[in-house]
Every structure is written in C-alpha cells, then in structure tokens.
Amino acid sequence: MNIFDDLSWRGLVHQTSGADELREHLSAPGRSMYCGFDPTARSLHIGNMVPLLALMRCGLAGHKPIALLGGATGLIGDPSGKDKERQLSSADQVAAQAERIKAQILKLFADNGASIDVVNNLDWIGKLSAIDLLRDVGKHFTVNYMLAKDSVKGRIDREESGISYTEFSYMILQAYDFYHLRQTSGTTLQIGGGDQFGNITAGLELIRRKGGQDAHAMTFPLITTASGAKFGKSEKGAIYLDPEMTSPYAFFQYWMNADDRDVVPYLKYFTFLPHEEIEALAQAVAERPHLREAQRALAHVMTTMVHGKDEADSVVKTSEFLFGKGGLEGVALGTLKAALESAPGKAYASKEAVPDLVTLLTELGLCASKSQARKDLAAGAVYVGNAKVAEGYAFPAEDFIGGELLLVRKGKKNYGVVRLGE
C-alpha cells in the first residue's frame, strides 16, 4: 500500500499542498521528509507521537525520515496556536532540552526497529547574520503574505497582546529550515500539526522563489477528545514520554481510560496494528464495550512502544493485582508505588510501629470509626494484599512488599498504603 493511502485510512491527512501530487511523489521509495520539534520542555508528550509515528511509518515504507530539533527556533517561539507571547528560555536550557529530546527520539525509533536522522537547526540558523537573514530569506516574503497566515492573523486581531517582531519572524526561520534541508538533504516533504500549515507552506514558497524547486506539505488533524477535554492532558497535566515525568503506570492508564468514541481513532493514529485488527477491535467496542478490549490493546501497545514490553507487562500485572485478579509475581515495586501514588497512606518508622488492624483501618481513612472497621472485618470486606483478613491479623513480614509497602483494601478498590521507614 502507498504510505499516503495508509495515512489517509488512519485519518491522518488533514491538509496537503496537493493530495494527488503527494501520493504520486510517495509512490517511489527514498523520499526525504521531516518534522520539526521545538525543545520547549524537558520531554516530548503524547501529542508529539502523531508526527513521530508518521515519520516512523514513512521510514518503514522505504523513505528517509528526519526529525529537526529547533535549537534555534526554540529560542524564538512559535506563535501558532498561542494567544499570547511565549516566555523565552535561556540558550543553555533550550540546548539541554534539545539533547534530551534527541535521545528520546533515537531510543523510540531504535526500540521499535526503525531509524531516523536527527538534526538541529541551530547548526545553520546560528550561522546566519541579521543581514543574511533579511537579504537572503526575508526578501522573499511580503508582509502582506505573512499577515494572511492564521498563526499571525489570529494574534494581530488580539489588540491586548498582538505579536512581537520576534514571533512574527518565526515563519521565515521555519521556511529557511525547509529550504536548507531541500538543498542539503534533498528533503521534499515537511509534515506537522494542523496549526503548522502556514509555516510549512511558507517553506514551499521560499524553495520555489530561492531554489526554483518543488516540494510538498502535509499536516495532521489536531486531536481533540469526544468529551471536549484537551487531548494528552490528565488531572496532573500533560502525558510525557519521560518516565520520570509521567510514570509508565499513569501512561498506561491514560490510554486505558480512553472514551469509547475516541479509542478506535487512537488505534489508527498511534498504533501499527493492521487494518483488519483495528476493525475487529472497533466491532468489539460496538458489541462488548464493557470489556474495554480496544482500550486494553491500545494501552499495552503504546506502553510497550514507549517504555518497553517488560514495563508494559509489569503495569498489566500491577493493575490485575490491584483489582484482586492476580498475585505479586511480575509486579515491580516502582510501578506499584506509582499506581498507589494517590491512595491514602500512612508512614511508620518500622513494622513494630504499625497499629492493630482495626486502628489502622481508621488511620488510613478506609473506615469512619473502629466500630465500622470491626463490622467491615466481620463482613469479610477487608483484605491485606489480595488475602481476606479478620480482626486480630498480625501482619507477617511477607505482607510488606519489598520490605516497604503494606496494602490494605476495603471492598473492590478502596486502598490504603502503609509505608515503612519514612
């Protein structure tokens, strides 16, 4: 299948400089294409996975993907999709973030059997003088042309904020990136989010005017959830690829909690599952939504892709354990801690300092009073780990997971956590 047809089936083709021409262009292998990523944070987030996986799909189809890090443009700030000026970061901060993101991209591709070139636009934009930029790049753009772009027009119309000359100039820097890669790497396609179409087509204009060559543009739809929430956001903020910023457990649960209306599009956008398998999962959503088969497949595929199979399997085992469906075998202590981060807990200096079970149930907030705790124990509603316990239970050492955690559960999913040594 032509990669353009696969991207279209997955709902990933939003705007193009010419669909028929681009499809024909991609029918021959070896095309060089790129997407830019400004290092505005320490880590990429799951919204970045759409263009990253599109690059990966193209690479696996025989093309040559390039990830461009905005070591220079990240110092300026892209006005696209923003209603006010970005806070500028220091050069050292942007450089450090670019190195972290480069490592993330290379690891993601290597772990999934793909390859990619990673370049940094500071290497060429950093060599431009102000006069070079104005004479050799800016000369090819009229102010009228730039004002017509949505990324600029939307900000001009906001009288209270407007747009600085710095961010107004971002477009021509991104255009110069495309021109530079067209000349040095034969790059003929730039891809990006729907809010980038104006910047990308500016690159086409510069390539045509300055180099007398053709090139292509394609953007993806901006993803929104069916419930109206912002895609890629949880109660704690953005869902990052860095496990130190978003734990693999929280990463897994984000996908697991996908709305039934969103899960099939997500399977198309984010996974490499065959069309037939996705269609079968779509049927499962329609016929057996309570089983959440599609969400489970999505969560496991995405966690495996980003964090590795061992981590994904550990998350699954942890989830099963927490819902009383399995033991501790295969559960990593770190994953369990992340899963129980928001559970009520108490810290005690040692095992000997832990109170009796009735008192503990009240201290953990699982029971309103000691009398209620005794009633719940008599009713068989209290568990340590996944073992039902009764009043007088003595907490043997083996109940403390990793020698650190004791899990007390009332009912199906009301947990309290005892932590030792804190």
C-alpha positions as CSV (number, residue, x, y, z in Angstrom):
1,M,0.0,0.0,0.0
2,N,1.2,3.5,-0.8
3,I,2.0,5.1,2.6
4,F,-0.2,8.1,1.7
5,D,-3.2,5.7,1.4
6,D,-2.4,4.2,4.8
7,L,-2.1,7.6,6.4
8,S,-5.4,8.6,4.8
9,W,-7.2,5.5,6.1
10,R,-5.9,6.3,9.6
11,G,-7.4,9.8,9.4
12,L,-4.0,11.4,9.5
13,V,-4.2,13.5,6.3
14,H,-5.6,16.9,7.1
15,Q,-4.1,19.5,4.7
16,T,-1.7,19.0,1.8
17,S,-0.1,21.1,-0.9
18,G,-1.8,18.8,-3.4
19,A,-3.0,15.3,-2.4
20,D,-2.7,13.6,-5.8
21,E,0.8,15.0,-6.4
22,L,1.9,14.0,-2.9
23,R,0.5,10.5,-3.3
24,E,2.4,10.1,-6.6
25,H,5.6,11.5,-5.0
26,L,5.4,9.0,-2.2
27,S,4.9,6.1,-4.5
28,A,8.7,6.0,-5.2
29,P,10.9,4.9,-2.2
30,G,13.7,7.0,-0.8
31,R,11.9,10.3,-0.4
32,S,13.3,12.5,2.4
33,M,10.8,14.1,4.7
34,Y,11.0,15.9,8.1
35,C,9.0,17.3,11.0
36,G,10.3,19.9,13.4
37,F,10.1,19.7,17.3
38,D,11.0,22.8,19.3
39,P,12.5,21.8,22.6
40,T,10.1,23.8,24.8
41,A,10.1,21.2,27.6
42,R,12.4,18.5,29.0
43,S,10.4,15.8,27.3
44,L,8.2,15.1,24.3
45,H,4.5,14.4,25.1
46,I,2.0,12.1,23.5
47,G,0.7,14.8,21.1
48,N,4.2,14.6,19.5
49,M,3.7,10.9,18.9
50,V,1.4,11.6,15.9
51,P,4.2,13.2,13.7
52,L,6.9,10.9,15.2
53,L,4.9,7.8,14.3
54,A,4.1,9.2,10.9
55,L,7.9,9.6,10.3
56,M,8.3,6.0,11.5
57,R,5.6,4.7,9.2
58,C,7.3,6.5,6.3
59,G,10.7,5.1,7.2
60,L,9.4,1.6,7.4
61,A,7.8,2.2,4.0
62,G,11.2,2.9,2.5
63,H,11.5,6.6,2.9
64,K,14.1,8.7,4.8
65,P,12.7,10.5,7.9
66,I,14.4,13.4,9.6
67,A,13.5,14.9,13.0
68,L,14.5,18.5,13.2
69,L,15.2,19.9,16.7
70,G,14.5,23.6,17.0
71,G,17.7,24.6,18.8
72,A,17.4,28.0,17.1
73,T,13.6,28.3,16.6
74,G,13.1,27.2,20.2
75,L,14.9,30.4,21.3
76,I,12.3,32.5,19.3
77,G,8.9,30.9,20.0
78,D,6.3,29.7,17.5
79,P,3.1,31.9,17.7
80,S,1.0,29.1,16.1
81,G,-1.9,28.1,18.3
82,K,-0.9,30.5,21.0
83,D,-3.0,33.5,22.1
84,K,-0.1,35.3,23.8
85,E,3.7,35.6,23.7
86,R,5.8,32.7,24.9
87,Q,8.2,33.1,27.8
88,L,11.7,32.9,26.3
89,S,14.0,30.2,27.6
90,S,17.8,30.6,28.0
91,A,20.1,29.2,25.4
92,D,21.5,26.7,27.8
93,Q,18.1,25.5,28.8
94,V,17.0,25.0,25.2
95,A,20.2,23.2,24.3
96,A,19.8,20.8,27.2
97,Q,16.2,20.1,26.4
98,A,17.2,19.5,22.7
99,E,19.7,16.9,23.8
100,R,17.2,15.1,26.0
101,I,14.6,15.1,23.2
102,K,17.1,13.9,20.7
103,A,17.9,10.9,22.9
104,Q,14.1,10.2,23.3
105,I,13.6,10.2,19.6
106,L,16.6,8.0,18.8
107,K,15.6,5.5,21.5
108,L,11.9,5.4,20.4
109,F,12.9,4.5,16.8
110,A,15.7,2.1,17.8
111,D,13.4,0.2,20.2
112,N,10.8,-0.2,17.5
113,G,13.1,-1.4,14.7
114,A,13.3,1.9,12.8
115,S,15.9,4.5,12.1
116,I,15.8,8.3,11.8
117,D,18.2,11.2,11.3
118,V,18.1,13.9,14.0
119,V,19.3,17.4,13.1
120,N,19.4,20.7,14.9
121,N,18.6,23.9,13.1
122,L,20.9,25.9,15.4
123,D,23.7,24.4,13.2
124,W,22.6,26.5,10.2
125,I,20.4,29.3,11.6
126,G,23.0,30.0,14.2
127,K,25.5,30.9,11.4
128,L,23.1,33.5,9.7
129,S,23.8,37.1,10.4
130,A,20.9,39.6,10.7
131,I,21.9,40.9,7.3
132,D,22.0,37.4,5.7
133,L,18.5,36.7,7.1
134,L,17.0,39.9,5.8
135,R,18.7,39.8,2.4
136,D,18.6,36.1,1.6
137,V,15.4,35.0,3.3
138,G,13.2,37.9,4.3
139,K,13.5,39.5,0.9
140,H,11.3,36.6,-0.5
141,F,8.3,37.3,1.8
142,T,6.0,40.3,1.7
143,V,4.4,41.5,4.9
144,N,1.0,41.0,3.2
145,Y,1.8,37.3,2.7
146,M,2.8,36.9,6.3
147,L,-0.1,38.8,7.7
148,A,-2.5,36.5,5.9
149,K,-1.3,33.4,7.8
150,D,-3.6,32.2,10.5
151,S,-0.8,32.0,13.1
152,V,-0.1,35.7,12.7
153,K,-3.6,37.0,11.8
154,G,-5.1,35.5,15.0
155,R,-2.6,37.3,17.1
156,I,-2.8,40.6,15.2
157,D,-6.5,40.6,15.9
158,R,-5.9,40.4,19.6
159,E,-5.4,44.1,20.4
160,E,-4.4,43.5,24.1
161,S,-1.5,41.2,23.2
162,G,-0.7,41.5,19.5
163,I,2.5,39.8,18.3
164,S,6.2,40.8,18.7
165,Y,8.5,41.1,15.7
166,T,10.4,38.1,17.2
167,E,7.5,35.7,16.9
168,F,6.3,37.4,13.7
169,S,9.7,36.3,12.2
170,Y,9.3,32.7,13.3
171,M,7.7,31.8,10.0
172,I,10.6,32.8,7.9
173,L,13.0,30.8,10.1
174,Q,10.9,27.7,9.7
175,A,10.7,28.4,6.0
176,Y,14.5,28.6,5.9
177,D,14.8,25.2,7.6
178,F,12.8,23.6,4.8
179,Y,14.9,25.4,2.2
180,H,18.1,24.3,3.9
181,L,17.1,20.7,4.1
182,R,15.9,20.8,0.5
183,Q,19.3,21.9,-0.7
184,T,21.4,19.8,1.6
185,S,19.4,16.5,2.0
186,G,17.0,16.6,-0.9
187,T,14.1,16.8,1.5
188,T,10.9,17.2,-0.4
189,L,8.2,16.9,2.3
190,Q,7.5,18.6,5.6
191,I,4.8,17.3,7.9
192,G,3.3,18.7,11.1
193,G,0.2,19.5,13.1
194,G,-2.7,21.4,11.5
195,D,-1.6,24.7,13.1
196,Q,1.7,24.5,11.1
197,F,0.3,24.6,7.6
198,G,1.0,28.3,7.2
199,N,4.6,27.9,8.3
200,I,5.1,24.8,6.1
201,T,3.7,26.5,3.0
202,A,6.0,29.4,3.7
203,G,8.8,27.0,3.2
204,L,7.4,25.8,-0.1
205,E,7.3,29.5,-1.2
206,L,10.9,30.0,-0.2
207,I,12.1,26.8,-2.0
208,R,10.2,27.9,-5.1
209,R,11.4,31.5,-5.1
210,K,15.0,31.0,-4.0
211,G,15.8,27.5,-5.3
212,G,13.4,27.2,-8.2
213,Q,12.3,23.7,-6.9
214,D,9.2,21.9,-5.9
215,A,8.4,20.4,-2.5
216,H,5.3,19.2,-0.6
217,A,3.4,19.9,2.6
218,M,1.1,17.7,4.7
219,T,-0.5,18.3,8.1
220,F,-2.3,16.1,10.6
221,P,-5.6,17.0,12.2
222,L,-5.4,18.5,15.7
223,I,-6.6,15.8,18.0
224,T,-9.5,16.6,20.4
225,T,-11.4,14.1,22.6
226,A,-15.0,13.4,22.1
227,S,-15.8,14.7,25.6
228,G,-14.2,18.1,24.8
229,A,-11.2,17.6,27.0
230,K,-7.8,18.5,25.6
231,F,-6.0,15.5,24.2
232,G,-2.9,14.4,26.1
233,K,-3.9,16.0,29.4
234,S,-4.7,14.3,32.7
235,E,-5.6,15.7,36.1
236,K,-1.8,16.1,36.7
237,G,-1.0,17.8,33.4
238,A,0.5,16.6,30.2
239,I,1.3,13.0,29.5
240,Y,5.0,12.9,28.8
241,L,7.2,10.2,27.3
242,D,9.8,10.6,30.0
243,P,9.0,8.0,32.8
244,E,10.3,10.5,35.4
245,M,7.6,13.0,34.4
246,T,4.8,10.6,33.7
247,S,5.1,7.1,35.2
248,P,4.6,4.1,32.9
249,Y,1.6,3.2,35.0
250,A,0.0,6.6,34.6
251,F,0.9,6.5,30.9
252,F,-0.9,3.1,30.5
253,Q,-4.0,4.3,32.5
254,Y,-4.4,7.4,30.2
255,W,-4.9,5.1,27.2
256,M,-6.9,2.6,29.2
257,N,-9.3,5.4,30.2
258,A,-9.9,6.5,26.6
259,D,-13.6,7.2,25.8
260,D,-15.3,4.5,23.6
261,R,-15.8,7.3,21.0
262,D,-12.1,8.0,20.9
263,V,-10.4,4.6,21.2
264,V,-10.7,3.5,17.5
265,P,-9.3,6.7,16.1
266,Y,-6.5,6.5,18.6
267,L,-5.8,2.9,17.4
268,K,-5.5,4.3,13.9
269,Y,-3.4,7.3,14.8
270,F,-1.0,5.7,17.3
271,T,-0.5,2.0,16.6
272,F,0.9,-0.1,13.8
273,L,-1.9,-2.7,14.2
274,P,-3.1,-4.0,10.8
275,H,-6.3,-2.5,9.4
276,E,-8.2,-5.8,9.9
277,E,-7.3,-6.0,13.6
278,I,-8.3,-2.4,14.3
279,E,-11.6,-3.1,12.5
280,A,-12.1,-6.1,14.7
281,L,-11.5,-4.0,17.8
282,A,-13.9,-1.4,16.5
283,Q,-16.5,-4.2,16.4
284,A,-15.7,-5.2,19.9
285,V,-16.3,-1.6,21.1
286,A,-19.7,-1.7,19.4
287,E,-20.7,-5.1,20.7
288,R,-18.9,-5.5,24.0
289,P,-17.9,-2.0,25.3
290,H,-17.9,-3.1,28.9
291,L,-14.9,-5.4,28.3
292,R,-12.7,-2.5,27.0
293,E,-10.8,-4.8,24.7
294,A,-9.8,-1.9,22.4
295,Q,-8.6,0.3,25.3
296,R,-6.6,-2.6,26.7
297,A,-4.9,-3.2,23.3
298,L,-4.2,0.5,22.8
299,A,-2.7,0.9,26.3
300,H,-0.5,-2.2,26.0
301,V,0.7,-1.3,22.5
302,M,1.5,2.3,23.4
303,T,3.2,1.5,26.7
304,T,5.3,-1.2,25.0
305,M,6.3,1.2,22.2
306,V,7.4,4.0,24.6
307,H,8.6,2.1,27.7
308,G,9.3,-1.5,26.5
309,K,7.5,-4.8,26.8
310,D,8.8,-5.6,30.3
311,E,7.4,-2.3,31.7
312,A,4.1,-2.8,29.9
313,D,3.7,-6.3,31.3
314,S,4.6,-5.1,34.8
315,V,1.9,-2.4,34.5
316,V,-0.7,-5.0,33.5
317,K,0.3,-7.3,36.4
318,T,0.1,-4.4,38.8
319,S,-3.3,-3.5,37.6
320,E,-4.5,-7.1,37.9
321,F,-3.1,-7.3,41.4
322,L,-4.8,-4.0,42.5
323,F,-8.1,-5.3,41.2
324,G,-7.8,-8.6,43.0
325,K,-7.2,-10.6,39.9
326,G,-3.6,-11.7,40.4
327,G,-0.6,-12.1,42.8
328,L,2.6,-10.1,43.1
329,E,4.5,-12.2,40.6
330,G,5.8,-9.8,37.8
331,V,4.8,-6.7,39.8
332,A,7.7,-4.2,40.1
333,L,7.9,-2.2,43.3
334,G,8.4,1.1,41.4
335,T,5.3,0.5,39.2
336,L,3.3,-0.3,42.3
337,K,4.4,2.8,44.1
338,A,3.4,4.9,41.0
339,A,0.0,3.2,40.9
340,L,-0.7,3.9,44.5
341,E,0.6,7.5,44.5
342,S,-2.8,9.0,45.1
343,A,-4.0,6.3,47.5
344,P,-4.4,7.4,51.2
345,G,-1.4,6.3,53.2
346,K,0.4,6.4,56.5
347,A,4.1,6.2,57.2
348,Y,5.5,4.3,60.2
349,A,9.1,4.0,61.3
350,S,9.1,0.2,61.4
351,K,6.8,-2.8,61.2
352,E,6.5,-2.8,65.0
353,A,5.1,0.7,64.9
354,V,2.1,-0.3,62.7
355,P,-1.0,-0.3,64.9
356,D,-3.6,-3.1,65.1
357,L,-5.8,-3.7,62.0
358,V,-8.9,-2.0,63.4
359,T,-6.9,1.1,64.3
360,L,-5.1,1.0,61.0
361,L,-8.3,1.0,59.0
362,T,-9.4,4.2,60.7
363,E,-6.0,5.9,60.4
364,L,-5.9,5.1,56.6
365,G,-9.4,6.6,56.2
366,L,-10.9,3.3,55.0
367,C,-13.3,3.2,57.8
368,A,-15.0,6.1,59.7
369,S,-14.7,4.5,63.1
370,K,-13.3,1.5,64.9
371,S,-16.9,0.1,65.2
372,Q,-17.3,0.4,61.5
373,A,-13.9,-1.3,60.9
374,R,-15.0,-4.2,63.1
375,K,-18.3,-4.5,61.1
376,D,-16.4,-4.5,57.8
377,L,-13.9,-7.1,59.0
378,A,-16.7,-9.3,60.2
379,A,-18.4,-9.0,56.8
380,G,-15.3,-10.2,55.1
381,A,-14.8,-6.9,53.2
382,V,-11.1,-6.2,54.2
383,Y,-8.0,-7.6,52.5
384,V,-4.3,-7.3,53.0
385,G,-2.8,-7.6,49.6
386,N,-5.4,-9.8,48.0
387,A,-6.0,-12.1,51.0
388,K,-9.1,-11.6,53.1
389,V,-8.3,-11.0,56.8
390,A,-10.1,-10.8,60.1
391,E,-9.8,-8.8,63.3
392,G,-6.5,-9.5,65.1
393,Y,-4.5,-10.1,61.9
394,A,-0.8,-9.7,62.8
395,F,0.9,-8.5,59.5
396,P,3.7,-11.0,58.9
397,A,6.8,-9.7,57.3
398,E,6.0,-11.2,53.9
399,D,3.0,-8.9,53.6
400,F,5.4,-5.9,53.3
401,I,6.1,-5.7,49.5
402,G,9.8,-5.1,49.0
403,G,10.0,-4.7,52.8
404,E,8.4,-1.2,52.3
405,L,4.7,-1.3,51.4
406,L,1.7,-2.9,53.0
407,L,-1.6,-2.7,51.0
408,V,-4.9,-2.7,52.9
409,R,-8.0,-2.9,50.8
410,K,-11.7,-2.5,51.7
411,G,-14.1,-3.7,49.0
412,K,-13.0,-3.9,45.4
413,K,-10.8,-0.9,45.0
414,N,-10.5,1.3,48.1
415,Y,-6.9,1.1,49.0
416,G,-4.8,2.3,51.9
417,V,-1.0,2.1,51.9
418,V,1.4,1.6,54.8
419,R,4.9,2.8,54.1
420,L,7.8,1.8,56.4
421,G,10.9,3.7,57.2
422,E,9.6,7.2,56.3
